[in-house]
């Protein structure tokens, strides 16, 4: 017997980051002005779609954590935010493993990470193609269960990014 329950995975590439200090460690780079603007805009777009995730998991990079904070605030999200070190530089396969390990009680998950992983995942999880996932973009796919998250296993739901609404 199969369940009628579906799970939703939202992949978010962190908002635009600053390169003002070229000597700064990559993990420490903050958002730039556009990133600080775009993160809450995209959070409000998720809220307008009725998206209230059960869980958010983010990369430990400063720009990803700030993107997460600003989006969550704009959505009215007050749930848990987990930091997964493996999302930073772990590759697309590691993000799949993170999603597959989510508790079955979670129906919707936002993962905030980096390129090239977000582009690779968006192009491989469902019937969708884009050359490059822009900063602060959101890709959503539906799966039967977290264990089923994998290559071509999802149903494409939507793709949105800041300039789409300009």
mmCIF file of the C-alpha atoms, coordinates in Angstrom:
data_MODEL
# 
_entry.id   MODEL 
# 
loop_
_atom_site.group_PDB 
_atom_site.id 
_atom_site.type_symbol 
_atom_site.label_atom_id 
_atom_site.label_alt_id 
_atom_site.label_comp_id 
_atom_site.label_asym_id 
_atom_site.label_entity_id 
_atom_site.label_seq_id 
_atom_site.pdbx_PDB_ins_code 
_atom_site.Cartn_x 
_atom_site.Cartn_y 
_atom_site.Cartn_z 
_atom_site.occupancy 
_atom_site.B_iso_or_equiv 
_atom_site.pdbx_formal_charge 
_atom_site.auth_seq_id 
_atom_site.auth_comp_id 
_atom_site.auth_asym_id 
_atom_site.auth_atom_id 
_atom_site.pdbx_PDB_model_num 
ATOM 1   C CA . UNK A 1 1   ? 0.000  0.000  0.000   1.00 0.00 ? 1   UNK A CA 1 
ATOM 2   C CA . UNK A 1 2   ? 1.358  3.424  -0.898  1.00 0.00 ? 2   UNK A CA 1 
ATOM 3   C CA . UNK A 1 3   ? 0.833  6.543  1.128   1.00 0.00 ? 3   UNK A CA 1 
ATOM 4   C CA . UNK A 1 4   ? -0.845 9.651  -0.246  1.00 0.00 ? 4   UNK A CA 1 
ATOM 5   C CA . UNK A 1 5   ? 1.740  11.717 1.608   1.00 0.00 ? 5   UNK A CA 1 
ATOM 6   C CA . UNK A 1 6   ? 4.183  13.685 -0.536  1.00 0.00 ? 6   UNK A CA 1 
ATOM 7   C CA . UNK A 1 7   ? 7.274  15.584 0.557   1.00 0.00 ? 7   UNK A CA 1 
ATOM 8   C CA . UNK A 1 8   ? 8.539  18.840 -0.891  1.00 0.00 ? 8   UNK A CA 1 
ATOM 9   C CA . UNK A 1 9   ? 12.195 19.752 -1.275  1.00 0.00 ? 9   UNK A CA 1 
ATOM 10  C CA . UNK A 1 10  ? 13.066 23.411 -1.833  1.00 0.00 ? 10  UNK A CA 1 
ATOM 11  C CA . UNK A 1 11  ? 16.623 24.080 -2.966  1.00 0.00 ? 11  UNK A CA 1 
ATOM 12  C CA . UNK A 1 12  ? 17.755 27.658 -2.365  1.00 0.00 ? 12  UNK A CA 1 
ATOM 13  C CA . UNK A 1 13  ? 21.024 29.066 -3.614  1.00 0.00 ? 13  UNK A CA 1 
ATOM 14  C CA . UNK A 1 14  ? 22.278 31.649 -1.105  1.00 0.00 ? 14  UNK A CA 1 
ATOM 15  C CA . UNK A 1 15  ? 21.678 35.312 -1.951  1.00 0.00 ? 15  UNK A CA 1 
ATOM 16  C CA . UNK A 1 16  ? 24.321 37.468 -3.642  1.00 0.00 ? 16  UNK A CA 1 
ATOM 17  C CA . UNK A 1 17  ? 27.473 37.726 -1.551  1.00 0.00 ? 17  UNK A CA 1 
ATOM 18  C CA . UNK A 1 18  ? 30.099 40.396 -1.177  1.00 0.00 ? 18  UNK A CA 1 
ATOM 19  C CA . UNK A 1 19  ? 33.541 40.220 -2.713  1.00 0.00 ? 19  UNK A CA 1 
ATOM 20  C CA . UNK A 1 20  ? 34.576 43.590 -1.212  1.00 0.00 ? 20  UNK A CA 1 
ATOM 21  C CA . UNK A 1 21  ? 37.422 41.964 0.720   1.00 0.00 ? 21  UNK A CA 1 
ATOM 22  C CA . UNK A 1 22  ? 39.176 39.558 -1.678  1.00 0.00 ? 22  UNK A CA 1 
ATOM 23  C CA . UNK A 1 23  ? 41.334 38.212 1.145   1.00 0.00 ? 23  UNK A CA 1 
ATOM 24  C CA . UNK A 1 24  ? 38.350 37.170 3.261   1.00 0.00 ? 24  UNK A CA 1 
ATOM 25  C CA . UNK A 1 25  ? 37.847 33.464 3.830   1.00 0.00 ? 25  UNK A CA 1 
ATOM 26  C CA . UNK A 1 26  ? 35.077 32.097 1.612   1.00 0.00 ? 26  UNK A CA 1 
ATOM 27  C CA . UNK A 1 27  ? 33.082 30.816 4.615   1.00 0.00 ? 27  UNK A CA 1 
ATOM 28  C CA . UNK A 1 28  ? 33.053 34.332 6.101   1.00 0.00 ? 28  UNK A CA 1 
ATOM 29  C CA . UNK A 1 29  ? 31.783 36.256 3.070   1.00 0.00 ? 29  UNK A CA 1 
ATOM 30  C CA . UNK A 1 30  ? 28.617 38.246 3.944   1.00 0.00 ? 30  UNK A CA 1 
ATOM 31  C CA . UNK A 1 31  ? 25.712 39.205 1.725   1.00 0.00 ? 31  UNK A CA 1 
ATOM 32  C CA . UNK A 1 32  ? 26.073 42.318 -0.380  1.00 0.00 ? 32  UNK A CA 1 
ATOM 33  C CA . UNK A 1 33  ? 23.343 44.951 -0.742  1.00 0.00 ? 33  UNK A CA 1 
ATOM 34  C CA . UNK A 1 34  ? 21.471 43.041 -3.437  1.00 0.00 ? 34  UNK A CA 1 
ATOM 35  C CA . UNK A 1 35  ? 21.633 39.856 -1.381  1.00 0.00 ? 35  UNK A CA 1 
ATOM 36  C CA . UNK A 1 36  ? 20.234 41.631 1.675   1.00 0.00 ? 36  UNK A CA 1 
ATOM 37  C CA . UNK A 1 37  ? 17.372 42.874 -0.514  1.00 0.00 ? 37  UNK A CA 1 
ATOM 38  C CA . UNK A 1 38  ? 16.662 39.616 -2.378  1.00 0.00 ? 38  UNK A CA 1 
ATOM 39  C CA . UNK A 1 39  ? 16.551 37.172 0.554   1.00 0.00 ? 39  UNK A CA 1 
ATOM 40  C CA . UNK A 1 40  ? 13.449 38.664 2.211   1.00 0.00 ? 40  UNK A CA 1 
ATOM 41  C CA . UNK A 1 41  ? 11.830 39.195 -1.212  1.00 0.00 ? 41  UNK A CA 1 
ATOM 42  C CA . UNK A 1 42  ? 12.135 35.476 -1.926  1.00 0.00 ? 42  UNK A CA 1 
ATOM 43  C CA . UNK A 1 43  ? 10.908 34.634 1.570   1.00 0.00 ? 43  UNK A CA 1 
ATOM 44  C CA . UNK A 1 44  ? 7.777  36.698 0.911   1.00 0.00 ? 44  UNK A CA 1 
ATOM 45  C CA . UNK A 1 45  ? 7.286  34.907 -2.418  1.00 0.00 ? 45  UNK A CA 1 
ATOM 46  C CA . UNK A 1 46  ? 7.386  31.554 -0.633  1.00 0.00 ? 46  UNK A CA 1 
ATOM 47  C CA . UNK A 1 47  ? 4.894  32.845 1.927   1.00 0.00 ? 47  UNK A CA 1 
ATOM 48  C CA . UNK A 1 48  ? 2.607  34.031 -0.906  1.00 0.00 ? 48  UNK A CA 1 
ATOM 49  C CA . UNK A 1 49  ? 2.718  30.474 -2.295  1.00 0.00 ? 49  UNK A CA 1 
ATOM 50  C CA . UNK A 1 50  ? 1.641  29.159 1.092   1.00 0.00 ? 50  UNK A CA 1 
ATOM 51  C CA . UNK A 1 51  ? 5.023  27.579 1.766   1.00 0.00 ? 51  UNK A CA 1 
ATOM 52  C CA . UNK A 1 52  ? 5.748  27.074 5.436   1.00 0.00 ? 52  UNK A CA 1 
ATOM 53  C CA . UNK A 1 53  ? 8.543  24.519 5.699   1.00 0.00 ? 53  UNK A CA 1 
ATOM 54  C CA . UNK A 1 54  ? 8.757  22.049 8.526   1.00 0.00 ? 54  UNK A CA 1 
ATOM 55  C CA . UNK A 1 55  ? 12.536 22.338 8.564   1.00 0.00 ? 55  UNK A CA 1 
ATOM 56  C CA . UNK A 1 56  ? 15.321 24.442 7.094   1.00 0.00 ? 56  UNK A CA 1 
ATOM 57  C CA . UNK A 1 57  ? 18.848 23.107 6.739   1.00 0.00 ? 57  UNK A CA 1 
ATOM 58  C CA . UNK A 1 58  ? 21.618 25.487 5.727   1.00 0.00 ? 58  UNK A CA 1 
ATOM 59  C CA . UNK A 1 59  ? 25.270 25.486 4.881   1.00 0.00 ? 59  UNK A CA 1 
ATOM 60  C CA . UNK A 1 60  ? 27.460 26.911 7.650   1.00 0.00 ? 60  UNK A CA 1 
ATOM 61  C CA . UNK A 1 61  ? 28.774 29.675 5.345   1.00 0.00 ? 61  UNK A CA 1 
ATOM 62  C CA . UNK A 1 62  ? 27.894 33.154 6.614   1.00 0.00 ? 62  UNK A CA 1 
ATOM 63  C CA . UNK A 1 63  ? 26.111 34.127 3.375   1.00 0.00 ? 63  UNK A CA 1 
ATOM 64  C CA . UNK A 1 64  ? 23.934 30.991 3.500   1.00 0.00 ? 64  UNK A CA 1 
ATOM 65  C CA . UNK A 1 65  ? 23.059 31.469 7.171   1.00 0.00 ? 65  UNK A CA 1 
ATOM 66  C CA . UNK A 1 66  ? 22.111 35.128 6.555   1.00 0.00 ? 66  UNK A CA 1 
ATOM 67  C CA . UNK A 1 67  ? 20.018 34.162 3.519   1.00 0.00 ? 67  UNK A CA 1 
ATOM 68  C CA . UNK A 1 68  ? 18.257 31.595 5.695   1.00 0.00 ? 68  UNK A CA 1 
ATOM 69  C CA . UNK A 1 69  ? 17.650 34.094 8.497   1.00 0.00 ? 69  UNK A CA 1 
ATOM 70  C CA . UNK A 1 70  ? 16.211 36.763 6.189   1.00 0.00 ? 70  UNK A CA 1 
ATOM 71  C CA . UNK A 1 71  ? 14.012 34.344 4.223   1.00 0.00 ? 71  UNK A CA 1 
ATOM 72  C CA . UNK A 1 72  ? 12.726 32.681 7.388   1.00 0.00 ? 72  UNK A CA 1 
ATOM 73  C CA . UNK A 1 73  ? 11.836 36.035 8.935   1.00 0.00 ? 73  UNK A CA 1 
ATOM 74  C CA . UNK A 1 74  ? 9.982  37.129 5.788   1.00 0.00 ? 74  UNK A CA 1 
ATOM 75  C CA . UNK A 1 75  ? 8.046  33.827 5.678   1.00 0.00 ? 75  UNK A CA 1 
ATOM 76  C CA . UNK A 1 76  ? 7.144  34.020 9.349   1.00 0.00 ? 76  UNK A CA 1 
ATOM 77  C CA . UNK A 1 77  ? 9.014  30.760 9.900   1.00 0.00 ? 77  UNK A CA 1 
ATOM 78  C CA . UNK A 1 78  ? 9.751  30.088 13.559  1.00 0.00 ? 78  UNK A CA 1 
ATOM 79  C CA . UNK A 1 79  ? 10.829 26.466 13.345  1.00 0.00 ? 79  UNK A CA 1 
ATOM 80  C CA . UNK A 1 80  ? 14.199 24.825 13.545  1.00 0.00 ? 80  UNK A CA 1 
ATOM 81  C CA . UNK A 1 81  ? 17.153 25.792 11.396  1.00 0.00 ? 81  UNK A CA 1 
ATOM 82  C CA . UNK A 1 82  ? 19.819 23.117 11.273  1.00 0.00 ? 82  UNK A CA 1 
ATOM 83  C CA . UNK A 1 83  ? 23.335 23.721 10.038  1.00 0.00 ? 83  UNK A CA 1 
ATOM 84  C CA . UNK A 1 84  ? 24.856 20.881 8.012   1.00 0.00 ? 84  UNK A CA 1 
ATOM 85  C CA . UNK A 1 85  ? 28.593 21.300 7.482   1.00 0.00 ? 85  UNK A CA 1 
ATOM 86  C CA . UNK A 1 86  ? 28.438 18.759 4.659   1.00 0.00 ? 86  UNK A CA 1 
ATOM 87  C CA . UNK A 1 87  ? 26.349 21.112 2.484   1.00 0.00 ? 87  UNK A CA 1 
ATOM 88  C CA . UNK A 1 88  ? 29.368 23.402 2.112   1.00 0.00 ? 88  UNK A CA 1 
ATOM 89  C CA . UNK A 1 89  ? 31.508 21.778 -0.567  1.00 0.00 ? 89  UNK A CA 1 
ATOM 90  C CA . UNK A 1 90  ? 30.043 18.320 -0.087  1.00 0.00 ? 90  UNK A CA 1 
ATOM 91  C CA . UNK A 1 91  ? 28.599 18.092 -3.581  1.00 0.00 ? 91  UNK A CA 1 
ATOM 92  C CA . UNK A 1 92  ? 25.132 17.371 -4.876  1.00 0.00 ? 92  UNK A CA 1 
ATOM 93  C CA . UNK A 1 93  ? 25.243 13.799 -3.593  1.00 0.00 ? 93  UNK A CA 1 
ATOM 94  C CA . UNK A 1 94  ? 25.731 15.012 -0.038  1.00 0.00 ? 94  UNK A CA 1 
ATOM 95  C CA . UNK A 1 95  ? 22.674 17.265 -0.269  1.00 0.00 ? 95  UNK A CA 1 
ATOM 96  C CA . UNK A 1 96  ? 20.675 14.260 -1.496  1.00 0.00 ? 96  UNK A CA 1 
ATOM 97  C CA . UNK A 1 97  ? 21.927 12.280 1.534   1.00 0.00 ? 97  UNK A CA 1 
ATOM 98  C CA . UNK A 1 98  ? 20.911 15.139 3.842   1.00 0.00 ? 98  UNK A CA 1 
ATOM 99  C CA . UNK A 1 99  ? 17.395 15.163 2.351   1.00 0.00 ? 99  UNK A CA 1 
ATOM 100 C CA . UNK A 1 100 ? 17.111 11.369 2.505   1.00 0.00 ? 100 UNK A CA 1 
ATOM 101 C CA . UNK A 1 101 ? 17.921 11.437 6.221   1.00 0.00 ? 101 UNK A CA 1 
ATOM 102 C CA . UNK A 1 102 ? 15.107 13.841 7.160   1.00 0.00 ? 102 UNK A CA 1 
ATOM 103 C CA . UNK A 1 103 ? 12.550 12.478 9.597   1.00 0.00 ? 103 UNK A CA 1 
ATOM 104 C CA . UNK A 1 104 ? 9.341  11.175 8.022   1.00 0.00 ? 104 UNK A CA 1 
ATOM 105 C CA . UNK A 1 105 ? 7.297  13.691 10.044  1.00 0.00 ? 105 UNK A CA 1 
ATOM 106 C CA . UNK A 1 106 ? 8.795  16.500 7.924   1.00 0.00 ? 106 UNK A CA 1 
ATOM 107 C CA . UNK A 1 107 ? 6.642  17.227 4.867   1.00 0.00 ? 107 UNK A CA 1 
ATOM 108 C CA . UNK A 1 108 ? 8.624  20.160 3.489   1.00 0.00 ? 108 UNK A CA 1 
ATOM 109 C CA . UNK A 1 109 ? 12.313 20.971 3.657   1.00 0.00 ? 109 UNK A CA 1 
ATOM 110 C CA . UNK A 1 110 ? 14.326 23.968 2.530   1.00 0.00 ? 110 UNK A CA 1 
ATOM 111 C CA . UNK A 1 111 ? 18.034 23.396 1.904   1.00 0.00 ? 111 UNK A CA 1 
ATOM 112 C CA . UNK A 1 112 ? 20.156 26.540 1.507   1.00 0.00 ? 112 UNK A CA 1 
ATOM 113 C CA . UNK A 1 113 ? 23.428 25.936 -0.265  1.00 0.00 ? 113 UNK A CA 1 
ATOM 114 C CA . UNK A 1 114 ? 25.815 26.861 -3.040  1.00 0.00 ? 114 UNK A CA 1 
ATOM 115 C CA . UNK A 1 115 ? 26.570 26.458 -6.697  1.00 0.00 ? 115 UNK A CA 1 
ATOM 116 C CA . UNK A 1 116 ? 27.524 24.379 -8.571  1.00 0.00 ? 116 UNK A CA 1 
ATOM 117 C CA . UNK A 1 117 ? 25.615 21.938 -6.338  1.00 0.00 ? 117 UNK A CA 1 
ATOM 118 C CA . UNK A 1 118 ? 22.244 23.713 -6.588  1.00 0.00 ? 118 UNK A CA 1 
ATOM 119 C CA . UNK A 1 119 ? 22.367 23.803 -10.389 1.00 0.00 ? 119 UNK A CA 1 
ATOM 120 C CA . UNK A 1 120 ? 23.450 20.167 -10.599 1.00 0.00 ? 120 UNK A CA 1 
ATOM 121 C CA . UNK A 1 121 ? 20.642 19.083 -8.266  1.00 0.00 ? 121 UNK A CA 1 
ATOM 122 C CA . UNK A 1 122 ? 17.931 21.158 -9.911  1.00 0.00 ? 122 UNK A CA 1 
ATOM 123 C CA . UNK A 1 123 ? 18.872 19.607 -13.248 1.00 0.00 ? 123 UNK A CA 1 
ATOM 124 C CA . UNK A 1 124 ? 18.991 16.052 -11.949 1.00 0.00 ? 124 UNK A CA 1 
ATOM 125 C CA . UNK A 1 125 ? 16.108 15.621 -9.502  1.00 0.00 ? 125 UNK A CA 1 
ATOM 126 C CA . UNK A 1 126 ? 13.183 16.217 -11.869 1.00 0.00 ? 126 UNK A CA 1 
ATOM 127 C CA . UNK A 1 127 ? 12.296 17.104 -15.442 1.00 0.00 ? 127 UNK A CA 1 
ATOM 128 C CA . UNK A 1 128 ? 13.909 20.552 -15.380 1.00 0.00 ? 128 UNK A CA 1 
ATOM 129 C CA . UNK A 1 129 ? 16.909 22.236 -16.972 1.00 0.00 ? 129 UNK A CA 1 
ATOM 130 C CA . UNK A 1 130 ? 18.733 25.506 -16.382 1.00 0.00 ? 130 UNK A CA 1 
ATOM 131 C CA . UNK A 1 131 ? 22.329 26.408 -17.219 1.00 0.00 ? 131 UNK A CA 1 
ATOM 132 C CA . UNK A 1 132 ? 22.909 28.215 -13.932 1.00 0.00 ? 132 UNK A CA 1 
ATOM 133 C CA . UNK A 1 133 ? 20.727 28.630 -10.849 1.00 0.00 ? 133 UNK A CA 1 
ATOM 134 C CA . UNK A 1 134 ? 20.951 32.353 -9.994  1.00 0.00 ? 134 UNK A CA 1 
ATOM 135 C CA . UNK A 1 135 ? 21.635 33.622 -6.492  1.00 0.00 ? 135 UNK A CA 1 
ATOM 136 C CA . UNK A 1 136 ? 18.629 33.421 -4.163  1.00 0.00 ? 136 UNK A CA 1 
ATOM 137 C CA . UNK A 1 137 ? 16.744 31.200 -6.625  1.00 0.00 ? 137 UNK A CA 1 
ATOM 138 C CA . UNK A 1 138 ? 14.307 28.576 -5.369  1.00 0.00 ? 138 UNK A CA 1 
ATOM 139 C CA . UNK A 1 139 ? 13.758 25.207 -7.038  1.00 0.00 ? 139 UNK A CA 1 
ATOM 140 C CA . UNK A 1 140 ? 10.998 22.937 -5.742  1.00 0.00 ? 140 UNK A CA 1 
ATOM 141 C CA . UNK A 1 141 ? 10.401 19.266 -6.436  1.00 0.00 ? 141 UNK A CA 1 
ATOM 142 C CA . UNK A 1 142 ? 7.923  16.806 -4.930  1.00 0.00 ? 142 UNK A CA 1 
ATOM 143 C CA . UNK A 1 143 ? 8.822  13.244 -3.932  1.00 0.00 ? 143 UNK A CA 1 
ATOM 144 C CA . UNK A 1 144 ? 6.936  10.264 -2.556  1.00 0.00 ? 144 UNK A CA 1 
ATOM 145 C CA . UNK A 1 145 ? 9.146  10.173 0.558   1.00 0.00 ? 145 UNK A CA 1 
ATOM 146 C CA . UNK A 1 146 ? 12.517 11.460 1.713   1.00 0.00 ? 146 UNK A CA 1 
ATOM 147 C CA . UNK A 1 147 ? 14.060 8.068  1.043   1.00 0.00 ? 147 UNK A CA 1 
ATOM 148 C CA . UNK A 1 148 ? 13.058 8.407  -2.617  1.00 0.00 ? 148 UNK A CA 1 
ATOM 149 C CA . UNK A 1 149 ? 14.941 11.687 -3.196  1.00 0.00 ? 149 UNK A CA 1 
ATOM 150 C CA . UNK A 1 150 ? 17.347 10.945 -6.021  1.00 0.00 ? 150 UNK A CA 1 
ATOM 151 C CA . UNK A 1 151 ? 18.151 11.369 -9.667  1.00 0.00 ? 151 UNK A CA 1 
ATOM 152 C CA . UNK A 1 152 ? 15.020 11.850 -11.824 1.00 0.00 ? 152 UNK A CA 1 
ATOM 153 C CA . UNK A 1 153 ? 12.836 10.708 -8.914  1.00 0.00 ? 153 UNK A CA 1 
ATOM 154 C CA . UNK A 1 154 ? 11.036 13.997 -8.313  1.00 0.00 ? 154 UNK A CA 1 
ATOM 155 C CA . UNK A 1 155 ? 8.155  15.884 -9.832  1.00 0.00 ? 155 UNK A CA 1 
ATOM 156 C CA . UNK A 1 156 ? 9.062  19.463 -10.763 1.00 0.00 ? 156 UNK A CA 1 
ATOM 157 C CA . UNK A 1 157 ? 6.859  21.978 -8.949  1.00 0.00 ? 157 UNK A CA 1 
ATOM 158 C CA . UNK A 1 158 ? 8.303  25.455 -9.601  1.00 0.00 ? 158 UNK A CA 1 
ATOM 159 C CA . UNK A 1 159 ? 11.406 27.571 -10.073 1.00 0.00 ? 159 UNK A CA 1 
ATOM 160 C CA . UNK A 1 160 ? 11.640 31.221 -9.024  1.00 0.00 ? 160 UNK A CA 1 
ATOM 161 C CA . UNK A 1 161 ? 14.410 33.783 -8.696  1.00 0.00 ? 161 UNK A CA 1 
ATOM 162 C CA . UNK A 1 162 ? 14.597 37.476 -7.809  1.00 0.00 ? 162 UNK A CA 1 
ATOM 163 C CA . UNK A 1 163 ? 14.814 38.938 -11.335 1.00 0.00 ? 163 UNK A CA 1 
ATOM 164 C CA . UNK A 1 164 ? 11.802 36.878 -12.457 1.00 0.00 ? 164 UNK A CA 1 
ATOM 165 C CA . UNK A 1 165 ? 9.603  39.266 -10.511 1.00 0.00 ? 165 UNK A CA 1 
ATOM 166 C CA . UNK A 1 166 ? 11.242 42.464 -11.757 1.00 0.00 ? 166 UNK A CA 1 
# 
